[in-house]
Amino acid sequence: MQKLVRYRQQQGSWLKPRTWRRKRFFKDTGRYYDYFYNLLRQPHINLTGDITPSYSCLSANTLMTIKREFTQRGIPVRPVFLMRDPIEQVISSQRMKLRKRGQKDPSQEIEALRSLVNKLPKRVSIRSNYAQTLGALDEAFGHENCFISFYETLFTQKTYANLCKFLDINYKEPRLGQKINVSATNTLIPEDIIEQLGLWQ
């Protein structure tokens, strides 16, 4: 906390702890690996992780660097890669961005999606390039050392049990009925927008 206060004084603005930590990681990438190393040194913590769609854009060389840095700290890396219907992925991501801004009106969602497809952002296309991501994972870790599945089947007992086995953790009955960060709405997306989204893939 003292470090956070000092950082606030230096910057002259208040940063959320998550933002502050991210800036420290970028300034010295070793802090990123040490952060998880210190988490795992705490009592009763045997597993930790980091998740973001952005990791699907990483190159094989970057993934190998991550693997090497954690291995040097005695931490085995177990990559989990979940693929999702690319069009649903883009719609869900855009919907969550609007929700964070307090924009929940269906017309706003459609307008935002229409604006998005006209820009054809490269980063969205890269995140949906599963062949590229799978190739990078195979080169860095080998597919046999990765858990590769689909978001659409993640919330089933079979997939959940396989994930627990892969992570070497005890199986506990999942609460499949509990939903967190649900972005589903009744908004009907126009066909022309869906067709344009399909052109990215």
N, C-alpha and C positions, 0 to 999 in steps of 0.2 A: 504494500500500500504506500509506503514511503517513496518507492521508486515512481509510483503513479503520480503522487503529489508533485514530485520534482519535475516529472515530465510535463505536467500541467503548467507549472510555473514557467518552464522554459519555453513552451509553445504559446502561452498566453491564451489558450482555449481549452475547453473541457472535451476530452475524448473518452468514448466508451472504452472500458477495459479491453474488450475484444479488438477494437481498432488500434488501441495503444500496443497491444501484444503483437498484432500483425505487423505493425511498423517496426517493432524490435526484431521480428523474425527476418524481415526483408533487409534490415541493416546488417544483421549477422545471422546467416542461415544456420549456424551451429546451434543457436538458441532454440531453433525449432525442434531439433532432434533431442536436445537436452531437456526441453520441456516435457516430452513424453517419457524420457528416461526417468525424470524425477517423479512423474506421476506413478510410474510402475514401481518405484521404490517405497511407496506408501503402503502401510499395512492393508491387507485384504484386497488390493488392486492387482489383478492378474491380467487384465485385458483393457486396452484403450484403443481409440481410433480417431480418425479424422475423415470427414466426408464433405465433398463438394462436387458438383457436376464439372467444375473446371479441371479436375484431375484427368478427365477423359481426353483432354487436349495435350497432355504431357508426352514428350518424346520418350523413346526407349532409353536414350542416354540419361535423361532426367530421372526416370524410374530406377535405373541402375544406380544412380547416385544416391537416391533415397534408400534403396536396399543396402548399399554399402555403408552408409552413415549409421543406419540402425543396427546393422550386423556388428559394426565396430563397437557398439554400445551393448552388445549382447541381447539385442531385441530381434526376435524373428518377425518378419513381415508377412502378413497373409492378405493379399489383395482380394477385395470383393468388388466385382463389377456387375452391375445390374443394368440390363438394356430395357428400353421402354419404347413403345410405339412413338416414333420421332415426332409425329404431328401432335399427339397428345402431350408429349413432353414440352413442346414449345408453348402450347395453349396453357398448360398448367403453370409453367414458369411465368408467363406474362400475367396470368390471373393473380398469382401470388404478389407480383410487383404492384399491381393495382390495389390489391387488398391492403398492403402495407401503407399505401397512400390514403386509405379510406375511401377508395373509389370502387363501389360495388354495383353500380348501375350497369345493366346489360349493354346499353348503348355505348357506354364508355369502354367496355371490354371489346366490343366489335370495332369501334373506332381505333383503339390502340393496336389491335391485331392487323387491321387494314394498313395502318401506318407502318407497322413492323414488316409486313411482307413486301412493301414497296421499297424498303431499305435493303433487303436481302443481306442481313448482317452475316459476315463470314464466320464469326465465332459460334453462332448457332448451328451453322452447317457442320463445323468441325466437331462440335459436341455430339452430333448425330452420326458421325462417320465411324460406325462401330468397327468396320474392317480395320481402320487405322489404329483404333484403340486396342483391339484384340491383337493386332500385330505387335504393337509396342509392349503389351503385357507378356506376350509369348517370348519376345526377344529378351526382356528383362528378367522374367521370373519362370517362364515355361507355363503353358496352360494347365499342366497337371498340378501346379502349385497355386492356382488361383481358383476362387469360387466365382463361376460365371453363370448367371441365371437371368430371369426376366422379372421386371417389376410387377407385371400382371400376375405372376404366380408366386410372388414373394410371400404374400399373406395366406399361405396354406401350410398345413401341418407338415407335409412332406418336405417342402422347400425349407421351412424353418428348421426342421430336424437335421437336414443336410448341412445347413449353415452352422448349426451348433456343433456338429461333428467336425466340420472344417476348422472352426475356431477353437476346437478342443475345450469346449465349455459344457457344463451339465445341461441337459435338456430340461426346460421348465415349460409347463403347459402355457402356450401363448394366449394372450387376451385379444383374439382376432377381432372381436366386436368393438374394441376401443380404437377410435380414430383421432389422429392428431394432425393438425395443419391441413385439414381437408379443404381442397380448393374447388371441389365439384359444384357446379351451379346448373340451373335449368336453361342457361343461355344457349340459344340455337345459333351455331356459327354458320354463316352463309357458305354455300358450296364453293363460290369462287375463291374465298379465302383459304379454304381447305385445299383446293387444287393448287393454289400458289405455294402453300406450305409444302405440298408434295413435291414441287419442283426443286426444293432445296436438297432433297434426299438423293 
